[in-house]
């Protein structure tokens, strides 16, 4: 009988540990790694277009942001499209990666 009780206690403890492990939020490093992987899987150019359109829709965007958005759209329209994947570790993509993480958080 004591062995059966120990089995129940052990099973209950394991279930609690499993539930606690499954319900916890990922750490910032784990979340960043997941975001980096998803960022790299995006089709090249889609985030630039999305960002540019967001700048034009946002009444609070600055003139510099609108000019940068217009330039990004003009580059793409003229056939100057990127063909390499996004990389969250490249300094050139830090602003786009921040924008991407904000989109995923919404």
N, C-alpha and C positions, 0 to 999 in steps of 0.2 A: 504494500500500500504506500509506503514512504517513497519507493522508487517511482511509482505512478505520479505522486504529488510533485516530486522533483522534476519529472518530465513535463508536467503542466506548467510549473513555474519557469522552467527553462524555455519552453515554447512561448509562453507569454512574454518573457523578457526578450526573446529573439524577435517576436512580432513588434514589440515596442521600439526596439532598435531599428528594425526595418522601416516602420512607419516614420520614425523621426528622421531617418536618413533620406527617405523619399520626399518628405515635405520641406526640407530645408532649401533655402535659396542658394543658387550657385555663388561662389565667391566672385569678386571683381575680376580676378585673373581668369577664372573659368568662363565668365560671361564675355570678357574681352576676346578670349580665344575663339569662342563660338561666333562672336560677331565678326572677327577677322576672317574666319572660314567662310561665313555667309557673304561677306563683303567681296572676297576673292571670286565667289561663284556668280556674282552679278555680271550681266552682259556689259562689256565695256561701252561707256558713253551714256548709259541710262541714268546714272546718278547726276552727271553734269546737266543733262536735259531736265531732270526733275528739279534740281537745285535752281537752274535758270528760270524755269516757269514759276517756282515758288517765290523767287525774288521779284518777279514782275507782278505777282498777285498780292504780295505783301505791301500794304500802304506805308509801313514803317521802314522799308528797306531804303538804304542810302543811295545817293546818286552813283557812288563808286560801285556798289553792289549791282545796281541795274546796268551799268556800263560793262562790268565783268560778265554779267549774265548775257547781255547782247553779244559780246565777243565770243562767248562759249557757244551760243547758238549759231552765230555766223561761221565759226570754224567748222562746226559739224555740217552745216548746210553746204559749205564749199568743199566738202569731201575730206576734210582733215580729221578723220576719225581715228580714235585710239583702237588698237587691236590687241593690246596686252591686258591681262587681268589686273584688277585693283589689288593693291598691297597695303595693308594697314600700317606697316612699318616704314614705308617710304615717306619722307617729310613732305613731298609734293602732294600726297593724298591725305594729310592729316585733317584738313578742313572738310573734305568729302567724307572721311571716315566718321568724324564727329556728326556731320549732317545725317549720315546713314544710321548711326546709333540712335540719334534723336527720332528718326522715322520709325525705327523698330520699337522704340519705347512707347510710341503713341498707340 
